[in-house]
């Protein structure tokens, strides 16, 4: 018989790890970019993105449930950063 609670827990764990990796990748990418790159892409300044991404990562570590409000807000911030600055390099 299929254990739905176990499947749900496994999916939640995988989603939590993927979202943590996305936020970490966005933060390290932001650290490696020059300030002029942010002005070139007409987005928020580097310091603002660093603050947002650090808060997103800390919130993820404090509230690890992938569907918590703080985690969702942090995920949106990381994905917007990646879309604006990484997506333009493709």
JOFENQUI-V805898 format. One record per run of one state. SS is the DSSP state (alpha for helix, beta for strand, coil for the rest). FROM is the first residue (numbers start at 1). TO is the last residue. If there is no record, write none. Layout:
ss from to
SS FROM TO
SS FROM TO
This chain:
ss from to
coil 1 3
alpha 4 32
coil 33 34
alpha 35 40
coil 41 45
alpha 46 62
coil 63 68
alpha 69 89
coil 90 90
